[in-house]
Amino acid sequence: MDTATGDASWAGSMARFIAIQQELVLQFERQFPDPLAPKTVIIVPSLSLDAEILAKIRGVNHYEERLLCLLLLLRMPRTHVIYLSSMPIDEVIIDYYLHLLPGITSRHSRQRLTLLHCSDASHLPLTEKILARPRLIEKIKCCIQPGHVAHIAAFNVTYLEHELALQLGVPLYGCPAWLAYWGTKSGSREILRRAGLLLPPGRENLKNMDDVVLAMRELRQEYPALRRAVVKLNDGFSGDGNAIFSFEHADDPVIEEDLRQHLKMVAADLTYDVFAEKMEKMGGIVEAFLEGDSKTSPSVQCRINPLHQIEVVSTHDQLLGGESSQVYLGATFPANQAYANEIGKMGYRVAEELSQEGVIGRFGIDFVSVKETDGWWKHYAIEINLRKGGTTHPYLMLKFLTDGYYDHHTGVYHMPNNQTRYYFATDCLSSDDYKGLSPEDLIDIAICYKIHYDATTQEGVMFHLLGALSEHGKLGMVCIGSTPERAEALFEKTVQVLNSETRNAGP
């Protein structure tokens, strides 16, 4: 195919995709507001991200289960859900979610749920596996109910998801792939700066490690007291595309050999050479490592709907670990009352800038907040994640279970009964002693110890990543309580119960 033909084909695909996406606007105006409107939601929980970094995450194949919270869409009695996965999902896990549906019998909801899988446990993105199976695509089409409108809900959107939308002929609810730059580390800094937010000193749009060395020199010259810097790959995620550099043992000026010797990768077993190759491929940034005796990592989650209306969905304080606390482990909701409304307003300003670029869907903005000597918090905007993230499924679980809403002006989550709720959530509770526990075992333990979520009190623990438990000894959970203290106490009790049941001294 010559260049002209290729360009014409590309332009034609783009035109068709844009035309399909216009249908999403009509759906949002007509069917989305009506809980009785007949509609089909095709859930594609594909982690269409860097496969080599993904492979470093323990039990990553089971992260497709995090969007099982969307099965609670079946609370709308005329909604059908098609859920795609790489491998079959245990029916025990499906039943675990369906029994939570208020006012809906399990039989009624199960008849409106179709589970399809690729029988492929490889590390390829799920969407790529689906596209390689034309018969599966035809099966998805056949499962869309007659007379239903349909759309795709994905974890993140790349051109793979664009192609799937084209082949299915249904719109995709998420940020168009051609706007992905605004979710990279470099693009984030540009948007955050445009929104008038404070950023850590740094340099963006770096192309290789030579650029990184130059950026390090400039930063050290500009800020002589700087102790550490962070190097970030543009398309890194959950902190696993980051590396920490200390100036303590480096030459002045910094040379590449300093980076080779002293750059500490956050992702396990990621070598300097591989990191350098990825920098050549995707580019990145360097920014000052923010020091502080009292420091937190809050985040704001926003949504821009197809009508380009903005909503601040939630705020969290993230729990970080790993090398220099760069890896996302979990979160508490809402964020600290001392600054929840402040960062919520900042998130709205970022959403306004992204909306002008054409972004739709869910996304998050991460901050590092440092408490000053006068007691005030200074908030540094770090990055934008143009996708669902680690805080998406816990919040969706809370919202679907309690039918409440988050008021970002007050930093409070309100329920219809005028009560409020909080949670403590993690994807990363793990122990080798948990291996061998089946999802059924876990559910039985939770029920016997009365820690399982109780709809009558609207408190308790909801588990996720249940499929990773037996093989990897890993699971996630959302601990919902009427106060932050009750939510954390539920987490601690659950850990104690699991350790006791598996005779383990600690997670």
C-alpha positions as CSV (number, residue, x, y, z in Angstrom):
1,M,0.0,0.0,0.0
2,D,1.5,3.4,-1.0
3,T,1.5,6.4,1.3
4,A,-1.5,8.1,-0.5
5,T,-3.6,5.0,-0.2
6,G,-2.6,4.5,3.5
7,D,-3.5,8.1,4.3
8,A,-6.8,7.8,2.6
9,S,-7.6,4.6,4.5
10,W,-6.6,6.3,7.8
11,A,-8.7,9.3,7.0
12,G,-11.7,7.1,6.2
13,S,-11.3,5.1,9.5
14,M,-11.1,8.4,11.4
15,A,-14.2,9.7,9.7
16,R,-16.2,6.5,10.4
17,F,-15.0,6.6,14.1
18,I,-16.1,10.2,14.5
19,A,-19.5,9.4,13.0
20,I,-20.0,6.5,15.3
21,Q,-19.0,8.6,18.3
22,Q,-21.8,11.1,17.5
23,E,-24.3,8.4,18.4
24,L,-22.9,8.5,22.0
25,V,-24.0,12.1,22.3
26,L,-27.6,11.1,21.4
27,Q,-27.4,8.1,23.8
28,F,-26.3,10.4,26.6
29,E,-29.2,12.8,25.9
30,R,-31.9,10.1,25.6
31,Q,-31.1,6.7,27.0
32,F,-28.5,7.4,29.8
33,P,-30.9,9.4,32.0
34,D,-33.6,6.7,31.8
35,P,-33.0,3.7,34.0
36,L,-35.7,1.8,32.0
37,A,-34.2,2.5,28.6
38,P,-33.1,-0.6,26.7
39,K,-29.3,-0.5,26.3
40,T,-26.3,-2.8,26.1
41,V,-23.0,-2.0,27.7
42,I,-19.9,-3.8,26.3
43,I,-17.3,-3.8,29.0
44,V,-13.7,-4.3,27.8
45,P,-11.4,-4.1,30.8
46,S,-8.2,-4.3,28.7
47,L,-5.1,-2.8,30.2
48,S,-3.8,-1.5,26.8
49,L,-0.5,-0.3,28.4
50,D,3.2,-1.1,28.1
51,A,3.3,-4.9,28.3
52,E,6.8,-5.1,29.8
53,I,6.0,-2.9,32.7
54,L,2.6,-4.6,33.2
55,A,4.3,-7.9,33.5
56,K,6.1,-6.7,36.7
57,I,2.7,-6.5,38.5
58,R,1.9,-9.6,40.5
59,G,-1.3,-11.2,39.2
60,V,-1.8,-8.6,36.5
61,N,-4.0,-10.8,34.3
62,H,-6.7,-10.7,37.0
63,Y,-6.7,-6.9,37.0
64,E,-9.4,-7.3,34.3
65,E,-11.7,-8.2,37.2
66,R,-11.5,-4.7,38.7
67,L,-14.2,-3.5,36.3
68,L,-16.6,-6.2,37.5
69,C,-18.0,-3.4,39.7
70,L,-19.7,-2.3,36.4
71,L,-21.9,-5.4,36.7
72,L,-23.9,-3.3,39.2
73,L,-25.2,-1.5,36.1
74,L,-27.6,-4.4,36.0
75,R,-29.6,-2.7,38.7
76,M,-31.3,-1.0,35.7
77,P,-33.8,-3.7,34.8
78,R,-33.7,-3.2,31.0
79,T,-29.9,-3.0,30.8
80,H,-27.8,-5.8,29.4
81,V,-24.1,-6.2,30.0
82,I,-21.5,-8.0,27.8
83,Y,-18.3,-8.6,29.8
84,L,-15.1,-9.5,28.0
85,S,-12.1,-11.2,29.6
86,S,-8.9,-13.0,28.6
87,M,-9.8,-16.1,30.6
88,P,-13.1,-17.4,32.1
89,I,-14.2,-15.8,35.3
90,D,-15.3,-18.1,38.1
91,E,-19.1,-18.1,38.5
92,V,-18.6,-17.8,42.3
93,I,-17.1,-14.3,41.6
94,I,-19.9,-13.3,39.3
95,D,-22.5,-14.4,41.9
96,Y,-20.6,-12.4,44.5
97,Y,-21.3,-9.2,42.6
98,L,-24.8,-10.0,41.4
99,H,-26.2,-10.7,44.9
100,L,-25.5,-7.0,45.8
101,L,-28.0,-5.6,43.3
102,P,-30.8,-3.9,45.2
103,G,-34.3,-4.9,44.3
104,I,-33.1,-7.3,41.6
105,T,-33.1,-11.1,41.8
106,S,-30.0,-13.0,40.8
107,R,-31.9,-14.8,38.1
108,H,-33.2,-11.6,36.6
109,S,-29.8,-10.0,36.5
110,R,-27.9,-13.2,35.3
111,Q,-30.2,-13.4,32.3
112,R,-29.1,-10.0,31.2
113,L,-25.4,-10.7,31.6
114,T,-23.2,-12.3,28.9
115,L,-19.7,-13.4,29.7
116,L,-17.3,-13.9,26.8
117,H,-13.6,-14.7,26.9
118,C,-10.6,-15.3,24.7
119,S,-9.1,-18.4,26.4
120,D,-5.8,-16.6,26.2
121,A,-3.7,-16.0,29.3
122,S,-0.9,-14.2,27.5
123,H,0.3,-10.7,28.4
124,L,-1.1,-9.2,25.2
125,P,-3.8,-6.5,25.9
126,L,-7.3,-8.0,26.0
127,T,-8.5,-5.7,23.1
128,E,-5.7,-7.1,20.9
129,K,-6.8,-10.6,21.7
130,I,-10.4,-9.8,20.8
131,L,-9.4,-8.2,17.5
132,A,-7.5,-11.4,16.6
133,R,-10.7,-13.4,16.9
134,P,-13.2,-12.5,14.2
135,R,-15.7,-15.1,15.4
136,L,-15.6,-13.6,18.9
137,I,-16.4,-10.2,17.4
138,E,-19.3,-11.6,15.5
139,K,-20.5,-13.3,18.8
140,I,-20.4,-9.9,20.5
141,K,-22.5,-8.3,17.7
142,C,-25.1,-11.1,18.1
143,C,-25.3,-10.6,21.8
144,I,-26.3,-6.9,21.4
145,Q,-30.1,-7.1,22.1
146,P,-32.5,-6.1,19.3
147,G,-33.8,-2.5,19.8
148,H,-30.9,-1.7,22.2
149,V,-28.5,1.2,21.9
150,A,-24.9,0.0,22.8
151,H,-21.6,1.5,23.8
152,I,-18.2,0.2,24.9
153,A,-16.8,1.0,28.4
154,A,-13.1,0.4,28.5
155,F,-10.3,0.8,31.1
156,N,-8.3,3.0,28.8
157,V,-8.5,3.9,25.1
158,T,-5.9,3.4,22.4
159,Y,-6.2,2.8,18.7
160,L,-6.9,-0.8,19.5
161,E,-10.1,0.2,21.2
162,H,-10.9,2.5,18.2
163,E,-10.6,-0.5,15.9
164,L,-12.9,-2.6,18.1
165,A,-15.5,0.2,18.1
166,L,-15.3,0.3,14.3
167,Q,-15.6,-3.4,13.9
168,L,-18.6,-3.6,16.3
169,G,-20.1,-0.4,14.9
170,V,-20.8,1.0,18.4
171,P,-19.4,4.1,20.1
172,L,-16.7,4.2,22.8
173,Y,-17.1,6.1,26.0
174,G,-13.6,7.3,26.7
175,C,-10.9,9.8,25.7
176,P,-10.2,9.5,21.9
177,A,-6.8,8.0,21.3
178,W,-5.5,10.9,19.3
179,L,-5.7,13.0,22.5
180,A,-3.6,10.6,24.5
181,Y,-0.7,13.1,24.6
182,W,-2.5,15.1,27.3
183,G,-2.4,12.0,29.6
184,T,1.4,11.5,29.2
185,K,3.8,13.0,31.7
186,S,4.9,15.7,29.3
187,G,1.4,16.5,28.1
188,S,0.2,16.6,31.7
189,R,2.7,19.3,32.7
190,E,1.5,21.4,29.8
191,I,-2.2,21.2,30.7
192,L,-1.5,21.6,34.4
193,R,0.5,24.7,33.8
194,R,-2.2,26.0,31.5
195,A,-4.7,25.5,34.3
196,G,-2.5,27.7,36.5
197,L,-1.5,25.0,39.0
198,L,1.8,24.8,40.8
199,L,4.2,22.1,39.3
200,P,7.5,20.6,40.7
201,P,10.4,22.2,38.9
202,G,11.2,20.0,35.9
203,R,11.7,19.5,32.2
204,E,9.3,17.7,29.8
205,N,9.3,16.3,26.2
206,L,12.7,14.6,26.7
207,K,13.6,12.2,23.9
208,N,16.4,10.1,25.3
209,M,18.9,9.7,28.2
210,D,21.1,12.5,26.8
211,D,18.1,14.8,27.3
212,V,17.7,13.5,30.8
213,V,21.3,14.2,31.6
214,L,21.0,17.8,30.3
215,A,17.7,18.2,32.3
216,M,19.5,17.0,35.5
217,R,22.3,19.5,35.0
218,E,19.9,22.4,34.5
219,L,17.8,21.5,37.5
220,R,20.8,21.2,39.7
221,Q,22.2,24.5,38.5
222,E,18.8,26.2,39.0
223,Y,18.3,24.5,42.5
224,P,21.7,23.8,44.1
225,A,20.0,22.3,47.2
226,L,18.1,19.7,45.2
227,R,18.8,16.3,46.7
228,R,16.8,14.0,44.4
229,A,15.0,14.0,41.0
230,V,12.5,11.7,39.4
231,V,12.8,10.5,35.9
232,K,9.4,9.4,34.4
233,L,8.5,7.6,31.2
234,N,5.8,9.4,29.4
235,D,3.5,6.4,29.3
236,G,4.4,4.9,32.7
237,F,1.6,4.0,35.1
238,S,1.2,3.3,38.9
239,G,4.7,4.6,39.4
240,D,6.3,1.6,37.6
241,G,7.6,3.8,34.8
242,N,9.5,6.0,37.3
243,A,13.1,6.0,38.5
244,I,14.7,8.0,41.3
245,F,18.1,9.8,41.0
246,S,20.1,11.1,44.0
247,F,22.6,13.9,43.4
248,E,24.6,12.8,46.5
249,H,27.2,10.6,44.8
250,A,26.9,12.2,41.3
251,D,29.4,14.3,39.5
252,D,28.9,18.0,39.0
253,P,27.8,18.3,36.3
254,V,25.9,15.0,36.0
255,I,27.1,12.6,33.3
256,E,25.3,9.6,31.9
257,E,27.5,7.2,33.9
258,D,26.0,8.7,37.0
259,L,22.6,7.8,35.8
260,R,23.7,4.2,34.9
261,Q,25.1,3.7,38.4
262,H,22.7,5.6,40.6
263,L,19.3,5.7,38.9
264,K,17.0,3.4,40.9
265,M,14.1,1.9,39.0
266,V,10.8,1.6,40.7
267,A,9.6,-1.4,38.7
268,A,11.2,-4.6,39.8
269,D,13.9,-6.1,37.5
270,L,13.7,-3.1,35.1
271,T,17.3,-2.5,34.0
272,Y,18.9,0.8,33.0
273,D,19.3,-0.3,29.4
274,V,15.6,-1.3,29.1
275,F,14.6,2.0,30.8
276,A,16.8,3.9,28.3
277,E,15.2,2.0,25.4
278,K,11.7,2.9,26.6
279,M,12.8,6.6,27.0
280,E,13.8,6.5,23.3
281,K,10.5,5.0,22.4
282,M,8.0,7.0,24.4
283,G,10.0,10.0,25.8
284,G,9.6,11.4,29.3
285,I,10.3,14.0,31.9
286,V,12.6,14.9,34.8
287,E,11.2,16.7,37.8
288,A,12.4,17.6,41.3
289,F,11.6,15.0,44.0
290,L,9.5,16.9,46.5
291,E,10.8,16.6,50.0
292,G,8.8,17.3,53.2
293,D,8.4,16.1,56.8
294,S,4.6,16.1,56.3
295,K,3.6,15.1,52.8
296,T,0.6,13.4,51.2
297,S,-0.4,12.3,47.8
298,P,-4.0,13.3,47.1
299,S,-5.8,12.8,43.8
300,V,-8.9,14.1,42.1
301,Q,-11.1,12.1,39.8
302,C,-13.2,13.9,37.2
303,R,-15.6,13.0,34.4
304,I,-16.4,14.9,31.2
305,N,-19.5,13.5,29.6
306,P,-20.3,13.4,25.8
307,L,-22.1,16.8,26.2
308,H,-18.8,18.1,27.6
309,Q,-20.3,18.8,31.0
310,I,-17.8,18.5,33.9
311,E,-18.2,16.6,37.2
312,V,-15.6,16.3,40.0
313,V,-16.4,12.7,40.9
314,S,-14.2,12.1,44.0
315,T,-11.0,12.9,45.9
316,H,-8.7,10.5,47.6
317,D,-5.5,10.4,49.6
318,Q,-3.3,7.8,47.9
319,L,-1.3,5.2,49.8
320,L,2.1,4.8,48.2
321,G,5.0,2.4,48.6
322,G,7.9,0.9,46.7
323,E,11.1,2.8,45.8
324,S,10.8,6.3,47.4
325,S,7.0,5.9,47.7
326,Q,6.4,6.0,44.0
327,V,4.0,2.9,43.6
328,Y,0.2,3.2,44.1
329,L,-1.0,0.7,46.8
330,G,-4.4,2.0,47.7
331,A,-6.4,5.0,48.9
332,T,-8.7,6.5,51.5
333,F,-11.9,8.4,50.5
334,P,-12.5,11.2,50.6
335,A,-9.2,13.2,50.7
336,N,-8.2,15.0,53.9
337,Q,-10.9,17.6,54.9
338,A,-8.1,20.1,55.3
339,Y,-7.7,20.4,51.5
340,A,-10.4,18.2,49.8
341,N,-12.4,21.1,48.5
342,E,-9.2,23.0,47.4
343,I,-7.9,20.1,45.2
344,G,-11.4,19.5,43.9
345,K,-11.5,23.0,42.6
346,M,-8.1,22.5,41.0
347,G,-9.3,19.3,39.4
348,Y,-12.2,21.2,37.9
349,R,-9.9,23.8,36.3
350,V,-7.9,21.0,34.7
351,A,-11.1,19.4,33.4
352,E,-12.0,22.7,31.8
353,E,-8.7,22.7,29.9
354,L,-9.1,19.1,28.8
355,S,-12.7,19.7,27.7
356,Q,-11.5,22.4,25.4
357,E,-9.1,19.8,23.8
358,G,-12.1,17.4,23.2
359,V,-11.4,15.0,26.1
360,I,-14.3,12.9,27.4
361,G,-14.6,10.2,30.0
362,R,-13.1,9.6,33.4
363,F,-9.6,10.7,34.4
364,G,-7.6,11.5,37.5
365,I,-5.1,14.2,38.5
366,D,-2.4,13.3,41.0
367,F,-0.8,15.8,43.5
368,V,1.9,15.9,46.0
369,S,0.9,18.1,49.0
370,V,3.5,19.4,51.4
371,K,2.5,20.9,54.8
372,E,4.3,24.2,55.3
373,T,5.6,25.5,58.7
374,D,2.6,27.8,59.0
375,G,0.2,24.8,58.8
376,W,-1.0,25.5,55.2
377,W,-0.8,22.8,52.5
378,K,1.0,23.6,49.3
379,H,-0.3,21.4,46.4
380,Y,2.0,20.4,43.5
381,A,0.1,19.0,40.5
382,I,2.0,15.9,39.2
383,E,0.2,14.2,36.4
384,I,-3.0,13.4,34.6
385,N,-4.2,9.9,33.9
386,L,-6.6,9.9,31.0
387,R,-8.2,6.5,31.9
388,K,-10.0,4.7,34.7
389,G,-7.5,4.1,37.5
390,G,-6.9,2.5,40.9
391,T,-9.5,4.7,42.5
392,T,-12.2,4.2,39.9
393,H,-13.6,0.8,41.0
394,P,-13.7,1.5,44.8
395,Y,-15.7,4.7,44.2
396,L,-18.0,3.0,41.7
397,M,-18.6,0.2,44.2
398,L,-19.5,2.8,46.9
399,K,-21.8,4.8,44.5
400,F,-23.6,1.7,43.2
401,L,-24.1,0.2,46.7
402,T,-25.3,3.4,48.4
403,D,-26.7,5.6,45.6
404,G,-24.9,8.6,47.0
405,Y,-22.9,11.4,45.5
406,Y,-19.7,13.3,46.3
407,D,-19.9,17.1,46.8
408,H,-16.5,18.4,45.9
409,H,-17.3,21.9,47.4
410,T,-17.5,20.4,50.9
411,G,-15.4,17.2,50.4
412,V,-18.3,15.1,51.8
413,Y,-20.1,12.0,50.3
414,H,-23.8,12.2,50.9
415,M,-26.3,9.3,50.7
416,P,-30.1,9.6,50.3
417,N,-30.7,8.9,54.0
418,N,-28.6,12.0,54.9
419,Q,-25.7,9.8,56.2
420,T,-22.2,9.9,54.8
421,R,-19.7,7.2,54.1
422,Y,-15.9,6.7,53.9
423,Y,-13.7,3.9,52.7
424,F,-10.2,2.4,52.9
425,A,-9.3,0.6,49.6
426,T,-6.3,-1.4,48.3
427,D,-5.5,-3.6,45.3
428,C,-2.3,-4.9,47.0
429,L,-3.1,-7.0,50.0
430,S,-0.9,-10.1,49.6
431,S,0.7,-12.9,51.4
432,D,2.1,-16.3,50.3
433,D,0.0,-17.8,53.1
434,Y,-3.2,-16.6,51.3
435,K,-2.3,-18.9,48.3
436,G,-4.6,-21.8,48.1
437,L,-7.6,-19.8,49.4
438,S,-10.4,-19.9,46.8
439,P,-12.9,-17.1,46.2
440,E,-15.5,-19.3,47.8
441,D,-13.2,-19.7,50.9
442,L,-12.7,-15.9,51.1
443,I,-16.5,-15.3,50.9
444,D,-17.1,-17.9,53.6
445,I,-14.6,-16.3,55.9
446,A,-16.0,-12.8,55.4
447,I,-19.5,-14.0,56.2
448,C,-18.6,-16.0,59.2
449,Y,-16.6,-13.1,60.7
450,K,-19.3,-10.6,59.8
451,I,-17.0,-8.4,57.9
452,H,-18.8,-8.7,54.5
453,Y,-20.7,-5.7,53.2
454,D,-24.1,-5.5,54.8
455,A,-26.8,-3.6,52.8
456,T,-28.8,-2.9,55.9
457,T,-26.1,-0.9,57.6
458,Q,-24.3,0.1,54.4
459,E,-21.0,-0.8,56.0
460,G,-18.5,-3.7,55.5
461,V,-15.9,-5.1,53.1
462,M,-16.2,-5.7,49.4
463,F,-13.4,-7.8,47.8
464,H,-12.1,-7.6,44.3
465,L,-9.2,-9.3,42.3
466,L,-10.6,-12.6,43.8
467,G,-9.2,-14.5,40.8
468,A,-5.6,-13.7,41.9
469,L,-6.1,-15.0,45.4
470,S,-5.4,-18.7,45.0
471,E,-2.4,-18.5,42.6
472,H,-0.8,-15.2,43.8
473,G,-2.0,-14.8,47.3
474,K,-3.2,-11.3,46.4
475,L,-6.5,-9.6,46.6
476,G,-8.1,-6.1,46.7
477,M,-10.8,-4.7,49.0
478,V,-12.9,-1.7,49.7
479,C,-13.7,-1.2,53.4
480,I,-16.8,1.0,53.8
481,G,-17.5,2.7,57.1
482,S,-19.6,5.5,58.6
483,T,-16.4,7.2,59.7
484,P,-12.8,7.1,58.5
485,E,-11.8,5.3,61.7
486,R,-14.5,2.6,61.1
487,A,-13.3,2.1,57.6
488,E,-9.7,1.7,58.6
489,A,-10.7,-0.6,61.6
490,L,-12.6,-2.8,59.1
491,F,-9.4,-3.1,57.0
492,E,-7.3,-4.0,60.0
493,K,-9.9,-6.5,61.2
494,T,-10.0,-8.1,57.8
495,V,-6.2,-8.5,57.7
496,Q,-6.2,-10.0,61.2
497,V,-9.0,-12.4,60.2
498,L,-7.2,-13.6,57.0
499,N,-3.9,-13.9,58.9
500,S,-5.6,-15.9,61.6
501,E,-7.3,-18.2,59.1
502,T,-4.1,-18.8,57.2
503,R,-1.9,-18.9,60.3
504,N,0.2,-16.0,59.1
505,A,1.8,-13.5,61.5
506,G,1.5,-10.6,59.0
507,P,0.6,-9.6,55.5
